[in-house]
Amino acid sequence: MAQWWQILLGLWAVLPTLAGDKLLSVCMNSKRHKQEPGPEDELYQECRPWEDNACCTRSTSWEAHLEEPLLFNFSMMHCGLLTPACRKHFIQAICFHECSPNLGPWIQPVVPNGQEEQRVWGVPLCQEDCEDWWRACHSSLTCKSNWLHGWDWSEGSPPCLAPSPLVWMAAGTQQSTVPHFSCLYKWALL
């Protein structure tokens, strides 16, 4: 009987490690992602960090860098031009989403129109990265505080929003308000 406890204890210790391995070096199930990560020797600019083990193709990395990206049928310049530094942050985010093989812990199923696909949700963003992104984009405009839902295209394009305050609240600190454009508000709340 003591052997069974040892076996169960061993399985209890090993199974999380085995499951954890499945969370790394995986690609999302979507129309643009490869089935398995692998080398891609000709990725464009901001997608190059994933050349050794990428979930994206050369074509996808090229599309991420277009002035009017084809990937999501959405223009990041819906309220005017972005500064080059701001645009670079968005391209980096697209490359991360499309190319990284290490998003396993945040991959979730989504079923649009009966086609089983996956998305990432709740991927953490370091405060330093968020602050860099804000500094790069603080003079650029967006039309929404939440880019995921509620777009109103009835007028042909959504209205542009003015800057709104960003509330920074780190654990155990006083609240401070920093001016920003609302597209980044959610990322800064840690």
Number of C-alpha atoms within 10 A of each C-alpha: 5 6 8 9 10 11 11 11 11 11 12 11 11 11 11 10 11 10 10 11 12 12 16 15 17 22 25 27 18 15 9 15 20 19 14 15 24 19 14 17 14 14 22 19 15 20 28 17 15 22 21 11 19 30 28 29 24 17 12 22 23 18 18 24 21 12 12 15 18 14 15 9 8 10 14 18 17 16 16 12 13 20 14 10 14 19 20 18 19 18 22 16 15 22 28 20 20 26 31 25 24 21 21 18 14 14 19 14 13 15 10 9 7 7 9 11 15 18 15 15 12 10 12 9 12 12 15 10 13 18 14 15 19 24 13 18 24 19 13 20 22 24 21 18 16 14 12 7 8 9 13 12 9 7 7 7 12 15 15 13 15 12 16 15 13 18 16 17 14 13 8 6 8 8 11 11 11 12 12 21 23 22 21 20 18 13 18 19 14 12
